[in-house]
Amino acid sequence: MSSKPLFTFLLFLFLSQSAYCQNTIITGGWVYDTSTKTFKKNTGLYLVNGLIGTGSENVMNWEVKSLTDEDYILPGLIDLHAHYRVSYDGVAYDDTLAMPKIFLANGITSTFPAGEIEPEKMWALQKSIDSGRIPGPRILHSGPYFGTAAPDWNPEFTEQDIRKRVDYWAGRGAYGIKAKGITPEHLEVLIGQAHKHDLTVTGHLNSGYRNSVNPQEAIEMGIDRVEHFLGGRLLADSIDAYQSLKQIDPADPRLEEIIQLFIENGVYFDATLATYGAIGMVDSPVFFDFAYEVQYFTPFAADVIKAVKPSSFNELCALIYPVKQGILKRYYDAGGLITVGTDRPLLLDNYLGGGIGGFFIHKEMAAMVEIGIPAGDVLYFATQQNADAIGIGEKAGSITPGKWADLMIINGNPINDIYRTRSVHTVIKGGKIYSSMQLKNEAKGKLGPEGPIQ
């Protein structure tokens, strides 16, 4: 290589790295302290080589970002049930054009996809994001679903097949595994093998109906997290979990058994509360469309959504929502571990009501506050507790020296008004500063198919 091309290459590399890992001092505003779950006056926040610094680093040139007293700094949000999935006319794919920008624009700096439809495509997306070619959150890969939700799942898989499948995705760098539509026999093998790789396992489980798995059984097998349903003996195994859940009284004393089972085993519960309210078309300020979300859909997807008519599932979720509200509040009061996820795939075949995943985390947090969970706790769940639950608590979740410089900056104090989290104006991931508005503008008109999927 001649000296000129070499020089050009090195200059490009230097500029790319310096642009991607800014060394910045943030002055002014308020900083969320996860240890006290309150905000403290910012005395100077240092971002060095993509990490939170101490200010003692040997840095020659700092960029300075000055904030006002109306600015509040939080750790980047972590969505532990973040779907990129789009489906229409029986064809599903993972969106890599709009969703990464929408997640990041809303302060979500890490996502656990909770089952990837196109795992190879998601790995390629991660590489593009990590290299700085496109903006997006960190992808804490789940790999494919384990269970009938995966397009390539075979109900006849042997124990060896399950172990090999786990080994493969663990070797690729998965952060955790999601089970959905799995049998008790397969889940037990899955959990055991995943734990050999120090991977967490979560599951969209059921009531035990038709050889499905009740969360109570899964906890006894050693599962780490459970999505949607607490489970227990109150979920009758003669019908599926959705039909059973609508009949439960959140005050039923028998619910205490499953709550205590979660607590005693340190299992996290991701209620995905708000998505049931959205599907049920519940009338609440929580579900207000604060972003005029139709502008993010392709014209074709927007037309499909306009033509959607209410279904029996909408009616069912309207009945389930108040039950879930009561159960989650009781679980919180008992001291149960809670995580935050959105569960908002864009299913144009079975539309799940208004709310795009990235925007929806703010609705999920507001829904938790609406039932009486303090806002300071909810912010903690969406940051440090989520990080702990997925196994990255030493790297993310709080504004602490040595952790990833993943932050979001909003207008107003969200502890006084949780709706203030919706005012994200600046997002920082790995020390790189993004304009929320610019990211959102780049995503407009790109979510969903351009026409019938071939």
C-alpha positions as a LaTeX table, in Angstrom:
\begin{tabular}{lrrr}
\hline
Residue & $x$ (\AA) & $y$ (\AA) & $z$ (\AA) \\
\hline
Met1 & 0.00 & 0.00 & 0.00 \\
Ser2 & 1.38 & 3.44 & $-0.94$ \\
Ser3 & 1.75 & 6.10 & 1.74 \\
Lys4 & $-1.13$ & 8.24 & 0.38 \\
Pro5 & $-3.83$ & 5.53 & 0.50 \\
Leu6 & $-2.53$ & 4.46 & 3.90 \\
Phe7 & $-2.72$ & 8.04 & 5.17 \\
Thr8 & $-6.25$ & 8.42 & 3.75 \\
Phe9 & $-7.35$ & 5.18 & 5.39 \\
Leu10 & $-5.89$ & 6.15 & 8.78 \\
Leu11 & $-7.45$ & 9.61 & 8.58 \\
Phe12 & $-10.84$ & 8.08 & 7.78 \\
Leu13 & $-10.47$ & 5.64 & 10.67 \\
Phe14 & $-9.48$ & 8.43 & 13.06 \\
Leu15 & $-12.37$ & 10.67 & 12.04 \\
Ser16 & $-14.85$ & 7.81 & 12.25 \\
Gln17 & $-13.71$ & 6.86 & 15.73 \\
Ser18 & $-13.57$ & 10.43 & 17.00 \\
Ala19 & $-17.05$ & 11.12 & 15.68 \\
Tyr20 & $-18.41$ & 7.95 & 17.19 \\
Cys21 & $-16.74$ & 8.28 & 20.63 \\
Gln22 & $-17.00$ & 11.94 & 21.55 \\
Asn23 & $-15.36$ & 13.06 & 24.77 \\
Thr24 & $-17.97$ & 15.33 & 26.24 \\
Ile25 & $-18.73$ & 17.22 & 29.43 \\
Ile26 & $-22.42$ & 17.75 & 30.13 \\
Thr27 & $-23.09$ & 20.67 & 32.42 \\
Gly28 & $-26.33$ & 21.81 & 34.01 \\
Gly29 & $-29.62$ & 20.00 & 34.46 \\
Trp30 & $-30.45$ & 17.16 & 36.80 \\
Val31 & $-29.25$ & 13.55 & 36.91 \\
Tyr32 & $-31.30$ & 10.50 & 37.90 \\
Asp33 & $-29.64$ & 8.62 & 40.77 \\
Thr34 & $-30.67$ & 4.95 & 40.72 \\
Ser35 & $-29.48$ & 4.41 & 44.30 \\
Thr36 & $-32.02$ & 6.91 & 45.67 \\
Lys37 & $-34.47$ & 6.91 & 42.74 \\
Thr38 & $-34.39$ & 10.70 & 42.75 \\
Phe39 & $-32.80$ & 13.47 & 40.70 \\
Lys40 & $-29.74$ & 15.38 & 41.84 \\
Lys41 & $-28.18$ & 18.57 & 40.53 \\
Asn42 & $-25.67$ & 17.77 & 37.77 \\
Thr43 & $-22.21$ & 18.88 & 38.87 \\
Gly44 & $-20.57$ & 17.75 & 35.63 \\
Leu45 & $-21.05$ & 14.55 & 33.67 \\
Tyr46 & $-18.06$ & 13.20 & 31.73 \\
Leu47 & $-18.36$ & 10.94 & 28.67 \\
Val48 & $-15.04$ & 9.39 & 27.71 \\
Asn49 & $-14.45$ & 6.88 & 24.91 \\
Gly50 & $-18.06$ & 5.74 & 24.99 \\
Leu51 & $-18.19$ & 5.31 & 28.78 \\
Ile52 & $-19.19$ & 7.40 & 31.78 \\
Gly53 & $-15.98$ & 8.99 & 33.07 \\
Thr54 & $-14.81$ & 10.51 & 36.32 \\
Gly55 & $-13.32$ & 13.74 & 35.02 \\
Ser56 & $-9.80$ & 12.68 & 35.95 \\
Glu57 & $-9.05$ & 11.26 & 32.50 \\
Asn58 & $-6.20$ & 12.73 & 30.48 \\
Val59 & $-8.33$ & 14.31 & 27.77 \\
Met60 & $-6.99$ & 17.32 & 25.89 \\
Asn61 & $-10.11$ & 18.56 & 24.11 \\
Trp62 & $-13.56$ & 18.26 & 25.64 \\
Glu63 & $-16.79$ & 19.07 & 23.87 \\
Val64 & $-19.17$ & 20.82 & 26.25 \\
Lys65 & $-22.94$ & 20.38 & 26.18 \\
Ser66 & $-24.75$ & 22.85 & 28.41 \\
Leu67 & $-28.21$ & 22.11 & 29.79 \\
Thr68 & $-30.81$ & 24.18 & 31.62 \\
Asp69 & $-32.64$ & 23.56 & 34.87 \\
Glu70 & $-35.52$ & 22.16 & 32.79 \\
Asp71 & $-33.34$ & 19.33 & 31.48 \\
Tyr72 & $-33.35$ & 15.93 & 33.21 \\
Ile73 & $-30.79$ & 13.25 & 32.41 \\
Leu74 & $-31.62$ & 9.55 & 32.79 \\
Pro75 & $-29.81$ & 6.33 & 31.91 \\
Gly76 & $-30.81$ & 5.06 & 28.49 \\
Leu77 & $-34.00$ & 3.03 & 28.67 \\
Ile78 & $-33.83$ & $-0.73$ & 28.14 \\
Asp79 & $-36.77$ & $-2.46$ & 26.45 \\
Leu80 & $-36.83$ & $-6.14$ & 27.44 \\
His81 & $-39.68$ & $-7.05$ & 25.09 \\
Ala82 & $-38.78$ & $-5.06$ & 21.99 \\
His83 & $-40.18$ & $-6.45$ & 18.77 \\
Tyr84 & $-38.89$ & $-5.36$ & 15.37 \\
Arg85 & $-41.41$ & $-7.68$ & 13.71 \\
Val86 & $-43.79$ & $-6.65$ & 10.96 \\
Ser87 & $-46.30$ & $-9.05$ & 9.40 \\
Tyr88 & $-48.92$ & $-8.87$ & 6.70 \\
Asp89 & $-50.84$ & $-11.45$ & 4.72 \\
Gly90 & $-49.17$ & $-14.30$ & 6.61 \\
Val91 & $-45.60$ & $-13.10$ & 5.89 \\
Ala92 & $-43.40$ & $-11.80$ & 8.72 \\
Tyr93 & $-40.08$ & $-9.98$ & 8.75 \\
Asp94 & $-37.93$ & $-7.93$ & 11.12 \\
Asp95 & $-37.88$ & $-4.23$ & 10.26 \\
Thr96 & $-34.41$ & $-2.67$ & 10.09 \\
Leu97 & $-35.30$ & 0.67 & 8.50 \\
Ala98 & $-37.62$ & 2.53 & 10.85 \\
Met99 & $-37.71$ & 0.68 & 14.18 \\
Pro100 & $-34.02$ & 1.14 & 15.11 \\
Lys101 & $-34.37$ & 4.92 & 14.72 \\
Ile102 & $-37.72$ & 5.03 & 16.52 \\
Phe103 & $-36.39$ & 3.06 & 19.48 \\
Leu104 & $-33.29$ & 5.25 & 19.80 \\
Ala105 & $-35.21$ & 8.50 & 19.30 \\
Asn106 & $-37.33$ & 7.64 & 22.33 \\
Gly107 & $-34.35$ & 7.15 & 24.64 \\
Ile108 & $-34.20$ & 3.37 & 24.28 \\
Thr109 & $-30.51$ & 2.60 & 24.02 \\
Ser110 & $-30.77$ & $-1.20$ & 24.45 \\
Thr111 & $-33.35$ & $-3.68$ & 23.18 \\
Phe112 & $-33.95$ & $-7.36$ & 23.82 \\
Pro113 & $-35.90$ & $-8.47$ & 20.73 \\
Ala114 & $-37.76$ & $-11.23$ & 22.62 \\
Gly115 & $-37.69$ & $-13.61$ & 19.69 \\
Glu116 & $-36.27$ & $-12.73$ & 16.28 \\
Ile117 & $-38.10$ & $-13.70$ & 13.11 \\
Glu118 & $-34.97$ & $-13.22$ & 10.97 \\
Pro119 & $-32.01$ & $-13.73$ & 13.31 \\
Glu120 & $-29.33$ & $-13.38$ & 10.62 \\
Lys121 & $-30.84$ & $-10.10$ & 9.48 \\
Met122 & $-30.88$ & $-8.86$ & 13.09 \\
Trp123 & $-27.20$ & $-9.79$ & 13.50 \\
Ala124 & $-26.39$ & $-7.82$ & 10.37 \\
Leu125 & $-28.38$ & $-4.88$ & 11.76 \\
Gln126 & $-26.35$ & $-5.01$ & 14.95 \\
Lys127 & $-23.08$ & $-4.88$ & 12.98 \\
Ser128 & $-24.30$ & $-1.85$ & 11.03 \\
Ile129 & $-25.30$ & $-0.09$ & 14.24 \\
Asp130 & $-22.11$ & $-1.00$ & 16.10 \\
Ser131 & $-19.96$ & 0.26 & 13.22 \\
Gly132 & $-21.79$ & 3.59 & 13.22 \\
Arg133 & $-23.16$ & 3.14 & 9.69 \\
Ile134 & $-26.76$ & 3.53 & 10.87 \\
Pro135 & $-28.24$ & 4.80 & 14.14 \\
Gly136 & $-29.99$ & 2.41 & 16.47 \\
Pro137 & $-30.00$ & 0.92 & 19.96 \\
Arg138 & $-27.81$ & $-1.86$ & 21.23 \\
Ile139 & $-29.37$ & $-5.20$ & 20.26 \\
Leu140 & $-29.22$ & $-7.68$ & 23.12 \\
His141 & $-29.93$ & $-10.63$ & 20.87 \\
Ser142 & $-32.43$ & $-13.31$ & 21.75 \\
Gly143 & $-31.87$ & $-15.36$ & 18.61 \\
Pro144 & $-34.96$ & $-17.13$ & 17.28 \\
Tyr145 & $-37.94$ & $-18.12$ & 19.36 \\
Phe146 & $-37.75$ & $-21.50$ & 21.04 \\
Gly147 & $-41.15$ & $-23.00$ & 20.39 \\
Thr148 & $-43.83$ & $-22.98$ & 17.72 \\
Ala149 & $-43.54$ & $-19.17$ & 17.34 \\
Ala150 & $-40.34$ & $-19.82$ & 15.36 \\
Pro151 & $-40.93$ & $-20.45$ & 11.63 \\
Asp152 & $-38.40$ & $-23.31$ & 11.65 \\
Trp153 & $-39.47$ & $-24.97$ & 14.90 \\
Asn154 & $-40.06$ & $-28.72$ & 14.81 \\
Pro155 & $-42.30$ & $-30.07$ & 17.61 \\
Glu156 & $-40.40$ & $-33.34$ & 17.23 \\
Phe157 & $-37.05$ & $-31.83$ & 18.23 \\
Thr158 & $-35.09$ & $-34.14$ & 20.51 \\
Glu159 & $-33.28$ & $-33.13$ & 23.66 \\
Gln160 & $-30.05$ & $-33.11$ & 21.65 \\
Asp161 & $-31.63$ & $-30.85$ & 19.01 \\
Ile162 & $-32.61$ & $-28.32$ & 21.69 \\
Arg163 & $-29.14$ & $-28.34$ & 23.24 \\
Lys164 & $-27.45$ & $-27.86$ & 19.85 \\
Arg165 & $-29.79$ & $-24.98$ & 19.02 \\
Val166 & $-28.99$ & $-23.27$ & 22.33 \\
Asp167 & $-25.25$ & $-23.86$ & 21.86 \\
Tyr168 & $-25.32$ & $-22.34$ & 18.39 \\
Trp169 & $-27.05$ & $-19.10$ & 19.37 \\
Ala170 & $-25.05$ & $-18.79$ & 22.56 \\
Gly171 & $-21.93$ & $-19.05$ & 20.41 \\
Arg172 & $-23.25$ & $-16.29$ & 18.16 \\
Gly173 & $-23.50$ & $-13.93$ & 21.12 \\
Ala174 & $-27.12$ & $-14.08$ & 22.28 \\
Tyr175 & $-27.83$ & $-12.32$ & 25.58 \\
Gly176 & $-30.83$ & $-14.44$ & 26.45 \\
Ile177 & $-33.48$ & $-16.75$ & 25.02 \\
Lys178 & $-37.23$ & $-16.43$ & 24.59 \\
Ala179 & $-39.61$ & $-19.40$ & 24.63 \\
Lys180 & $-43.09$ & $-19.21$ & 23.11 \\
Gly181 & $-45.30$ & $-22.13$ & 22.19 \\
Ile182 & $-43.05$ & $-24.60$ & 23.94 \\
Thr183 & $-43.83$ & $-27.88$ & 25.72 \\
Pro184 & $-42.76$ & $-28.60$ & 29.31 \\
Glu185 & $-40.26$ & $-31.20$ & 28.14 \\
His186 & $-38.56$ & $-28.84$ & 25.70 \\
Leu187 & $-38.55$ & $-25.91$ & 28.13 \\
Glu188 & $-36.82$ & $-27.86$ & 30.87 \\
Val189 & $-34.00$ & $-28.84$ & 28.51 \\
Leu190 & $-33.81$ & $-25.27$ & 27.14 \\
Ile191 & $-33.44$ & $-23.70$ & 30.59 \\
Gly192 & $-30.77$ & $-26.17$ & 31.68 \\
Gln193 & $-28.70$ & $-25.70$ & 28.53 \\
Ala194 & $-29.05$ & $-21.91$ & 28.46 \\
His195 & $-27.86$ & $-21.67$ & 32.04 \\
Lys196 & $-24.71$ & $-23.58$ & 31.11 \\
His197 & $-23.91$ & $-20.56$ & 28.93 \\
Asp198 & $-25.00$ & $-18.05$ & 31.63 \\
Leu199 & $-27.89$ & $-17.00$ & 29.41 \\
Thr200 & $-31.21$ & $-15.92$ & 30.87 \\
Val201 & $-34.47$ & $-17.49$ & 29.70 \\
Thr202 & $-37.83$ & $-15.81$ & 29.51 \\
Gly203 & $-41.11$ & $-17.12$ & 28.21 \\
His204 & $-44.50$ & $-16.25$ & 26.81 \\
Leu205 & $-46.14$ & $-19.19$ & 28.52 \\
Asn206 & $-49.73$ & $-20.30$ & 29.03 \\
Ser207 & $-52.01$ & $-21.99$ & 31.50 \\
Gly208 & $-50.94$ & $-25.60$ & 30.92 \\
Tyr209 & $-53.71$ & $-25.97$ & 28.34 \\
Arg210 & $-52.92$ & $-28.49$ & 25.58 \\
Asn211 & $-49.46$ & $-29.38$ & 26.88 \\
Ser212 & $-48.39$ & $-25.75$ & 27.27 \\
Val213 & $-46.41$ & $-24.54$ & 30.27 \\
Asn214 & $-47.89$ & $-22.73$ & 33.25 \\
Pro215 & $-45.43$ & $-20.12$ & 34.65 \\
Gln216 & $-45.57$ & $-21.94$ & 37.96 \\
Glu217 & $-44.05$ & $-25.02$ & 36.32 \\
Ala218 & $-41.48$ & $-22.87$ & 34.54 \\
Ile219 & $-40.34$ & $-21.28$ & 37.79 \\
Glu220 & $-39.88$ & $-24.71$ & 39.29 \\
Met221 & $-37.70$ & $-25.54$ & 36.26 \\
Gly222 & $-35.54$ & $-22.46$ & 36.91 \\
Ile223 & $-36.79$ & $-19.87$ & 34.40 \\
Asp224 & $-35.39$ & $-16.36$ & 34.93 \\
Arg225 & $-38.20$ & $-14.13$ & 33.69 \\
Val226 & $-41.85$ & $-14.51$ & 32.73 \\
Glu227 & $-43.82$ & $-12.42$ & 30.23 \\
His228 & $-47.48$ & $-11.37$ & 30.42 \\
Phe229 & $-49.00$ & $-13.82$ & 32.92 \\
Leu230 & $-48.08$ & $-14.56$ & 36.52 \\
Gly231 & $-49.71$ & $-17.95$ & 36.12 \\
Gly232 & $-50.27$ & $-20.22$ & 39.09 \\
Arg233 & $-53.14$ & $-22.48$ & 39.93 \\
Leu234 & $-55.71$ & $-19.75$ & 39.26 \\
Leu235 & $-55.03$ & $-20.16$ & 35.54 \\
Ala236 & $-57.25$ & $-23.11$ & 34.71 \\
Asp237 & $-55.50$ & $-25.58$ & 32.41 \\
Ser238 & $-58.81$ & $-26.45$ & 30.75 \\
Ile239 & $-58.70$ & $-23.17$ & 28.76 \\
Asp240 & $-55.90$ & $-20.94$ & 27.48 \\
Ala241 & $-54.33$ & $-18.23$ & 29.64 \\
Tyr242 & $-56.15$ & $-15.33$ & 27.97 \\
Gln243 & $-59.59$ & $-16.81$ & 28.58 \\
Ser244 & $-58.63$ & $-17.84$ & 32.10 \\
Leu245 & $-57.09$ & $-14.49$ & 33.04 \\
Lys246 & $-60.24$ & $-12.46$ & 32.43 \\
Gln247 & $-61.98$ & $-14.46$ & 35.17 \\
Ile248 & $-59.39$ & $-13.86$ & 37.91 \\
Asp249 & $-60.09$ & $-11.58$ & 40.84 \\
Pro250 & $-56.84$ & $-9.70$ & 41.62 \\
Ala251 & $-57.82$ & $-9.76$ & 45.31 \\
Asp252 & $-58.18$ & $-13.57$ & 45.40 \\
Pro253 & $-56.08$ & $-14.85$ & 48.36 \\
Arg254 & $-54.97$ & $-17.83$ & 46.28 \\
Leu255 & $-52.95$ & $-15.49$ & 44.05 \\
Glu256 & $-50.47$ & $-15.10$ & 46.90 \\
Glu257 & $-48.99$ & $-18.55$ & 46.22 \\
Ile258 & $-47.68$ & $-17.66$ & 42.76 \\
Ile259 & $-46.57$ & $-14.17$ & 43.83 \\
Gln260 & $-44.47$ & $-15.64$ & 46.60 \\
Leu261 & $-43.08$ & $-18.28$ & 44.22 \\
Phe262 & $-41.79$ & $-15.48$ & 41.98 \\
Ile263 & $-40.28$ & $-13.63$ & 44.92 \\
Glu264 & $-38.66$ & $-16.65$ & 46.57 \\
Asn265 & $-37.01$ & $-17.66$ & 43.29 \\
Gly266 & $-35.97$ & $-14.14$ & 42.23 \\
Val267 & $-37.94$ & $-14.38$ & 38.99 \\
Tyr268 & $-38.70$ & $-11.16$ & 37.11 \\
Phe269 & $-42.18$ & $-10.41$ & 35.77 \\
Asp270 & $-42.68$ & $-8.34$ & 32.61 \\
Ala271 & $-46.40$ & $-7.64$ & 32.61 \\
Thr272 & $-46.39$ & $-5.72$ & 29.29 \\
Leu273 & $-49.37$ & $-4.03$ & 30.91 \\
Ala274 & $-50.07$ & $-1.20$ & 28.49 \\
Thr275 & $-50.19$ & $-3.35$ & 25.38 \\
Tyr276 & $-53.36$ & $-5.00$ & 26.72 \\
Gly277 & $-54.92$ & $-1.60$ & 27.29 \\
Ala278 & $-53.99$ & $-0.54$ & 23.77 \\
Ile279 & $-55.40$ & $-3.70$ & 22.22 \\
Gly280 & $-58.53$ & $-3.29$ & 24.34 \\
Met281 & $-58.83$ & 0.32 & 23.17 \\
Val282 & $-59.07$ & 1.48 & 26.79 \\
Asp283 & $-59.94$ & 5.15 & 27.25 \\
Ser284 & $-57.09$ & 6.59 & 29.31 \\
Pro285 & $-54.56$ & 9.44 & 28.93 \\
Val286 & $-51.92$ & 6.69 & 29.05 \\
Phe287 & $-52.77$ & 5.72 & 25.46 \\
Phe288 & $-52.90$ & 9.20 & 23.97 \\
Asp289 & $-51.07$ & 9.25 & 20.62 \\
Phe290 & $-48.50$ & 11.88 & 21.57 \\
Ala291 & $-46.42$ & 11.36 & 18.42 \\
Tyr292 & $-49.04$ & 11.29 & 15.64 \\
Glu293 & $-47.74$ & 7.83 & 14.82 \\
Val294 & $-49.49$ & 7.43 & 11.48 \\
Gln295 & $-46.73$ & 9.58 & 9.94 \\
Tyr296 & $-44.21$ & 6.78 & 10.55 \\
Phe297 & $-46.12$ & 4.16 & 8.53 \\
Thr298 & $-45.75$ & 3.61 & 4.83 \\
Pro299 & $-48.85$ & 4.78 & 2.93 \\
Phe300 & $-49.77$ & 1.13 & 2.31 \\
Ala301 & $-49.48$ & 0.18 & 6.01 \\
Ala302 & $-51.46$ & 3.27 & 7.04 \\
Asp303 & $-54.28$ & 2.30 & 4.65 \\
Val304 & $-54.35$ & $-1.25$ & 6.02 \\
Ile305 & $-54.59$ & 0.07 & 9.58 \\
Lys306 & $-57.39$ & 2.49 & 8.67 \\
Ala307 & $-59.44$ & $-0.44$ & 7.37 \\
Val308 & $-59.08$ & $-2.51$ & 10.58 \\
Lys309 & $-62.32$ & $-3.30$ & 12.39 \\
Pro310 & $-62.61$ & $-4.23$ & 16.10 \\
Ser311 & $-62.20$ & $-7.93$ & 16.82 \\
Ser312 & $-63.10$ & $-10.34$ & 19.60 \\
Phe313 & $-59.47$ & $-10.11$ & 20.76 \\
Asn314 & $-59.91$ & $-6.37$ & 21.31 \\
Glu315 & $-62.93$ & $-7.13$ & 23.47 \\
Leu316 & $-61.05$ & $-9.82$ & 25.39 \\
Cys317 & $-58.10$ & $-7.53$ & 26.14 \\
Ala318 & $-60.47$ & $-4.82$ & 27.37 \\
Leu319 & $-61.63$ & $-7.35$ & 30.00 \\
Ile320 & $-58.08$ & $-8.51$ & 30.77 \\
Tyr321 & $-56.61$ & $-5.04$ & 31.26 \\
Pro322 & $-58.18$ & $-4.19$ & 34.65 \\
Val323 & $-57.30$ & $-7.68$ & 35.89 \\
Lys324 & $-53.67$ & $-7.16$ & 34.89 \\
Gln325 & $-53.68$ & $-3.74$ & 36.55 \\
Gly326 & $-54.82$ & $-5.23$ & 39.86 \\
Ile327 & $-52.45$ & $-8.19$ & 39.69 \\
Leu328 & $-49.39$ & $-6.05$ & 38.87 \\
Lys329 & $-50.11$ & $-3.61$ & 41.69 \\
Arg330 & $-50.54$ & $-6.48$ & 44.16 \\
Tyr331 & $-47.31$ & $-8.06$ & 42.90 \\
Tyr332 & $-45.47$ & $-4.75$ & 43.31 \\
Asp333 & $-46.83$ & $-4.23$ & 46.83 \\
Ala334 & $-45.58$ & $-7.70$ & 47.77 \\
Gly335 & $-42.05$ & $-6.84$ & 46.61 \\
Gly336 & $-41.97$ & $-8.72$ & 43.29 \\
Leu337 & $-39.29$ & $-7.99$ & 40.70 \\
Ile338 & $-40.69$ & $-6.06$ & 37.72 \\
Thr339 & $-39.17$ & $-5.41$ & 34.30 \\
Val340 & $-40.36$ & $-3.13$ & 31.51 \\
Gly341 & $-41.10$ & $-4.21$ & 27.95 \\
Thr342 & $-43.37$ & $-3.02$ & 25.18 \\
Asp343 & $-44.43$ & $-6.09$ & 23.13 \\
Arg344 & $-45.50$ & $-4.08$ & 20.07 \\
Pro345 & $-44.94$ & $-6.03$ & 16.87 \\
Leu346 & $-46.71$ & $-4.46$ & 13.90 \\
Leu347 & $-49.14$ & $-7.22$ & 13.04 \\
Leu348 & $-51.20$ & $-5.92$ & 10.15 \\
Asp349 & $-53.06$ & $-9.26$ & 9.99 \\
Asn350 & $-54.11$ & $-8.96$ & 13.63 \\
Tyr351 & $-53.67$ & $-5.30$ & 14.51 \\
Leu352 & $-52.80$ & $-4.78$ & 18.17 \\
Gly353 & $-54.15$ & $-1.25$ & 18.49 \\
Gly354 & $-52.27$ & 2.03 & 18.42 \\
Gly355 & $-48.72$ & 2.28 & 19.65 \\
Ile356 & $-45.36$ & 1.78 & 17.93 \\
Gly357 & $-42.77$ & $-0.01$ & 20.07 \\
Gly358 & $-40.29$ & 2.83 & 20.56 \\
Phe359 & $-42.93$ & 5.34 & 21.60 \\
Phe360 & $-44.80$ & 2.74 & 23.60 \\
Ile361 & $-42.27$ & 2.35 & 26.43 \\
His362 & $-43.43$ & 5.76 & 27.66 \\
Lys363 & $-47.01$ & 4.47 & 27.73 \\
Glu364 & $-45.92$ & 1.34 & 29.59 \\
Met365 & $-44.23$ & 3.44 & 32.27 \\
Ala366 & $-47.27$ & 5.74 & 32.54 \\
Ala367 & $-49.56$ & 2.71 & 32.87 \\
Met368 & $-47.52$ & 1.50 & 35.84 \\
Val369 & $-47.69$ & 4.90 & 37.52 \\
Glu370 & $-51.44$ & 5.05 & 36.87 \\
Ile371 & $-52.00$ & 1.99 & 39.09 \\
Gly372 & $-50.02$ & 3.50 & 41.96 \\
Ile373 & $-46.39$ & 2.45 & 41.41 \\
Pro374 & $-44.17$ & 5.46 & 42.21 \\
Ala375 & $-42.57$ & 7.06 & 39.16 \\
Gly376 & $-39.10$ & 6.85 & 40.73 \\
Asp377 & $-39.47$ & 3.09 & 40.95 \\
Val378 & $-40.78$ & 2.79 & 37.39 \\
Leu379 & $-37.75$ & 4.68 & 36.07 \\
Tyr380 & $-35.53$ & 2.31 & 38.03 \\
Phe381 & $-37.30$ & $-0.73$ & 36.54 \\
Ala382 & $-36.78$ & 0.57 & 32.97 \\
Thr383 & $-33.07$ & 1.20 & 33.56 \\
Gln384 & $-31.07$ & $-0.56$ & 36.28 \\
Gln385 & $-33.54$ & $-3.34$ & 37.06 \\
Asn386 & $-33.91$ & $-4.20$ & 33.38 \\
Ala387 & $-30.12$ & $-4.23$ & 33.04 \\
Asp388 & $-29.79$ & $-6.58$ & 36.01 \\
Ala389 & $-32.51$ & $-8.86$ & 34.66 \\
Ile390 & $-30.76$ & $-9.40$ & 31.31 \\
Gly391 & $-27.31$ & $-9.69$ & 32.89 \\
Ile392 & $-25.72$ & $-6.36$ & 31.91 \\
Gly393 & $-26.10$ & $-4.57$ & 35.24 \\
Glu394 & $-22.35$ & $-3.96$ & 35.47 \\
Lys395 & $-22.34$ & $-2.23$ & 32.07 \\
Ala396 & $-25.63$ & $-0.36$ & 31.89 \\
Gly397 & $-28.65$ & 0.86 & 33.81 \\
Ser398 & $-27.18$ & 3.74 & 35.83 \\
Ile399 & $-25.10$ & 6.86 & 35.33 \\
Thr400 & $-21.99$ & 5.44 & 36.95 \\
Pro401 & $-18.29$ & 5.77 & 35.99 \\
Gly402 & $-17.17$ & 2.84 & 33.87 \\
Lys403 & $-20.63$ & 2.05 & 32.47 \\
Trp404 & $-21.76$ & 2.65 & 28.91 \\
Ala405 & $-22.41$ & 6.32 & 28.17 \\
Asp406 & $-26.05$ & 5.60 & 27.31 \\
Leu407 & $-28.34$ & 8.46 & 28.31 \\
Met408 & $-31.52$ & 10.28 & 27.42 \\
Ile409 & $-32.31$ & 13.92 & 28.15 \\
Ile410 & $-35.88$ & 15.15 & 28.59 \\
Asn411 & $-37.71$ & 18.34 & 29.51 \\
Gly412 & $-39.22$ & 18.35 & 32.99 \\
Asn413 & $-39.11$ & 16.12 & 36.04 \\
Pro414 & $-40.69$ & 12.70 & 35.31 \\
Ile415 & $-40.99$ & 11.90 & 39.02 \\
Asn416 & $-43.43$ & 14.77 & 39.33 \\
Asp417 & $-45.10$ & 13.88 & 36.03 \\
Ile418 & $-44.26$ & 10.57 & 34.34 \\
Tyr419 & $-45.59$ & 11.96 & 31.05 \\
Arg420 & $-42.45$ & 14.10 & 30.88 \\
Thr421 & $-40.48$ & 11.07 & 29.67 \\
Arg422 & $-42.25$ & 11.61 & 26.35 \\
Ser423 & $-40.30$ & 14.85 & 25.83 \\
Val424 & $-37.00$ & 13.19 & 24.85 \\
His425 & $-34.94$ & 15.69 & 22.87 \\
Thr426 & $-31.41$ & 14.24 & 23.07 \\
Val427 & $-30.20$ & 10.65 & 23.19 \\
Ile428 & $-26.61$ & 9.55 & 23.85 \\
Lys429 & $-25.47$ & 6.02 & 23.07 \\
Gly430 & $-21.89$ & 4.95 & 23.58 \\
Gly431 & $-20.97$ & 8.61 & 23.98 \\
Lys432 & $-22.42$ & 9.63 & 20.61 \\
Ile433 & $-25.03$ & 12.38 & 20.77 \\
Tyr434 & $-28.21$ & 12.15 & 18.68 \\
Ser435 & $-31.07$ & 14.56 & 18.09 \\
Ser436 & $-34.33$ & 12.78 & 18.83 \\
Met437 & $-36.17$ & 14.91 & 16.30 \\
Gln438 & $-33.69$ & 14.11 & 13.53 \\
Leu439 & $-33.96$ & 10.37 & 14.20 \\
Lys440 & $-37.75$ & 10.54 & 14.10 \\
Asn441 & $-37.72$ & 12.54 & 10.88 \\
Glu442 & $-35.52$ & 9.89 & 9.26 \\
Ala443 & $-38.02$ & 7.17 & 10.21 \\
Lys444 & $-41.15$ & 8.84 & 8.88 \\
Gly445 & $-43.01$ & 6.95 & 6.20 \\
Lys446 & $-40.80$ & 3.85 & 6.45 \\
Leu447 & $-42.51$ & 1.47 & 8.89 \\
Gly448 & $-44.40$ & $-1.39$ & 7.30 \\
Pro449 & $-44.54$ & $-2.91$ & 3.82 \\
Glu450 & $-44.72$ & $-0.74$ & 0.71 \\
Gly451 & $-47.33$ & $-3.10$ & $-0.69$ \\
Pro452 & $-48.41$ & $-6.76$ & $-0.51$ \\
Ile453 & $-45.47$ & $-8.87$ & 0.70 \\
Gln454 & $-44.34$ & $-11.44$ & $-1.84$ \\
\hline
\end{tabular}
